[in-house]
């Protein structure tokens, strides 16, 4: 287990210095709270169960390769026509059998500790809202603190009309301003897509398993960039049960 005590001391000091009664801590979900991309794997599961057409998986990959935000949005609006209640049931079933063991124990511990220190933890994700809301219980948070890719629901059915903002990159910061109304003291993420949210944090940021490969966008690796910024870098392990 990663020693979280030094990080928690930093967060506690920032909470006290903020003077806020209930400061905000924002975190990405996929690759940060748990291993893997929840929305992508859930999409493949829906296709495998013939709830969606098998072609949606390949279509998602094509769209994501062109523009990541479009790929993530597609993985949500392609579910148009499904009943919201049934989708929630599918998500709960999937999470119980295929996902709950993927949670990083250190991140579940961190979330619980930050809440005990008096901060309010919010999860912002490019995965679809319904599966993310169901997954909030895996890290001990209420579903009402999930902000994720979503579409409008009409008479209990999902439509293909995306809700704004699209939950990737700057869209996460826009969502923080619109739905939370306060910038976070700390924010956590794991990829380039989380950088706008991490930069929006006023006291510090956390990178989980950041890439060590050079990035054209940064001119260095994400790991080196995090070190240069003085952000916390958490290297967390995950293994398939039984491996």
CORBELPE-V97197 format. One record per residue. N is the residue number from 0. RES is the residue in one small letter. PHI is phi as a letter, one per 20 degrees, with the letter a starting at -180 (* if undefined). NEAR is the number of other ideal C-beta (glycine too) atoms within 10 Angstrom. Layout:
# CORBELPE-V97197
n: [N & N]
res: [RES & RES]
phi: [PHI & PHI]
near: [NEAR & NEAR]
This chain:
# CORBELPE-V97197
n: [0 & 1 & 2 & 3 & 4 & 5 & 6 & 7 & 8 & 9 & 10 & 11 & 12 & 13 & 14 & 15 & 16 & 17 & 18 & 19 & 20 & 21 & 22 & 23 & 24 & 25 & 26 & 27 & 28 & 29 & 30 & 31 & 32 & 33 & 34 & 35 & 36 & 37 & 38 & 39 & 40 & 41 & 42 & 43 & 44 & 45 & 46 & 47 & 48 & 49 & 50 & 51 & 52 & 53 & 54 & 55 & 56 & 57 & 58 & 59 & 60 & 61 & 62 & 63 & 64 & 65 & 66 & 67 & 68 & 69 & 70 & 71 & 72 & 73 & 74 & 75 & 76 & 77 & 78 & 79 & 80 & 81 & 82 & 83 & 84 & 85 & 86 & 87 & 88 & 89 & 90 & 91 & 92 & 93 & 94 & 95 & 96 & 97 & 98 & 99 & 100 & 101 & 102 & 103 & 104 & 105 & 106 & 107 & 108 & 109 & 110 & 111 & 112 & 113 & 114 & 115 & 116 & 117 & 118 & 119 & 120 & 121 & 122 & 123 & 124 & 125 & 126 & 127 & 128 & 129 & 130 & 131 & 132 & 133 & 134 & 135 & 136 & 137 & 138 & 139 & 140 & 141 & 142 & 143 & 144 & 145 & 146 & 147 & 148 & 149 & 150 & 151 & 152 & 153 & 154 & 155 & 156 & 157 & 158 & 159 & 160 & 161 & 162 & 163 & 164 & 165 & 166 & 167 & 168 & 169 & 170 & 171 & 172 & 173 & 174 & 175 & 176 & 177 & 178 & 179 & 180 & 181 & 182 & 183 & 184 & 185 & 186 & 187 & 188 & 189 & 190 & 191 & 192 & 193 & 194 & 195 & 196 & 197 & 198 & 199 & 200 & 201 & 202 & 203 & 204 & 205 & 206 & 207 & 208 & 209 & 210 & 211 & 212 & 213 & 214 & 215 & 216 & 217 & 218 & 219 & 220 & 221 & 222 & 223 & 224 & 225 & 226 & 227 & 228 & 229 & 230 & 231 & 232 & 233 & 234 & 235 & 236 & 237 & 238 & 239 & 240 & 241 & 242]
res: [x & x & x & x & x & x & x & x & x & x & x & x & x & x & x & x & x & x & x & x & x & x & x & x & x & x & x & x & x & x & x & x & x & x & x & x & x & x & x & x & x & x & x & x & x & x & x & x & x & x & x & x & x & x & x & x & x & x & x & x & x & x & x & x & x & x & x & x & x & x & x & x & x & x & x & x & x & x & x & x & x & x & x & x & x & x & x & x & x & x & x & x & x & x & x & x & x & x & x & x & x & x & x & x & x & x & x & x & x & x & x & x & x & x & x & x & x & x & x & x & x & x & x & x & x & x & x & x & x & x & x & x & x & x & x & x & x & x & x & x & x & x & x & x & x & x & x & x & x & x & x & x & x & x & x & x & x & x & x & x & x & x & x & x & x & x & x & x & x & x & x & x & x & x & x & x & x & x & x & x & x & x & x & x & x & x & x & x & x & x & x & x & x & x & x & x & x & x & x & x & x & x & x & x & x & x & x & x & x & x & x & x & x & x & x & x & x & x & x & x & x & x & x & x & x & x & x & x & x & x & x & x & x & x & x & x & x & x & x & x & x & x & x]
phi: [* & f & f & e & g & f & f & f & f & f & f & f & f & f & f & f & f & f & m & e & f & b & f & d & c & d & c & f & d & f & n & d & e & b & e & o & e & g & f & f & f & f & g & f & f & f & f & f & e & m & f & c & f & g & f & f & f & f & f & g & f & f & f & f & f & f & b & g & g & f & f & f & f & g & f & e & f & f & e & g & o & f & f & g & f & f & f & f & f & g & f & f & f & f & f & f & e & c & c & f & f & e & f & f & g & f & f & f & f & f & g & f & f & f & f & f & f & o & e & d & e & d & d & d & b & e & f & f & g & f & f & f & g & f & f & g & f & f & d & m & d & f & f & f & d & d & c & b & g & b & c & f & d & c & l & n & d & f & d & d & e & f & f & d & e & f & e & b & l & f & f & f & f & f & f & g & f & f & d & d & n & b & f & f & f & c & b & c & a & b & c & g & f & e & g & g & f & f & f & f & f & e & c & r & b & c & d & d & l & f & f & e & e & g & d & f & f & e & m & b & e & f & f & f & f & f & f & f & f & m & e & f & d & d & d & d & d & b & c & g & g & n & f]
near: [8 & 16 & 8 & 17 & 9 & 9 & 19 & 16 & 10 & 15 & 24 & 16 & 12 & 20 & 20 & 12 & 11 & 16 & 7 & 15 & 7 & 10 & 24 & 22 & 24 & 31 & 27 & 24 & 28 & 24 & 20 & 25 & 27 & 21 & 20 & 12 & 19 & 29 & 25 & 19 & 17 & 26 & 24 & 17 & 19 & 23 & 18 & 11 & 11 & 8 & 13 & 19 & 11 & 10 & 10 & 17 & 16 & 10 & 15 & 21 & 12 & 11 & 18 & 18 & 10 & 9 & 12 & 16 & 19 & 16 & 20 & 27 & 25 & 21 & 28 & 26 & 18 & 23 & 23 & 13 & 10 & 18 & 14 & 16 & 9 & 13 & 22 & 15 & 13 & 21 & 23 & 16 & 13 & 20 & 18 & 11 & 10 & 13 & 21 & 13 & 14 & 19 & 17 & 21 & 12 & 18 & 22 & 16 & 16 & 26 & 22 & 14 & 16 & 24 & 15 & 10 & 15 & 14 & 24 & 18 & 22 & 21 & 24 & 28 & 27 & 30 & 25 & 27 & 22 & 28 & 30 & 27 & 23 & 24 & 30 & 19 & 13 & 19 & 21 & 12 & 22 & 10 & 15 & 9 & 17 & 22 & 24 & 24 & 27 & 22 & 21 & 13 & 17 & 10 & 7 & 10 & 14 & 23 & 14 & 14 & 12 & 16 & 18 & 10 & 20 & 20 & 29 & 22 & 19 & 15 & 22 & 27 & 20 & 15 & 21 & 24 & 13 & 11 & 12 & 16 & 8 & 15 & 17 & 27 & 21 & 27 & 31 & 30 & 29 & 22 & 21 & 16 & 21 & 28 & 22 & 18 & 25 & 23 & 11 & 17 & 22 & 15 & 18 & 20 & 24 & 27 & 25 & 26 & 19 & 25 & 15 & 9 & 8 & 12 & 16 & 5 & 10 & 13 & 9 & 12 & 15 & 24 & 17 & 17 & 19 & 21 & 15 & 10 & 14 & 8 & 20 & 19 & 15 & 21 & 11 & 16 & 11 & 14 & 8 & 8 & 6 & 5 & 5]
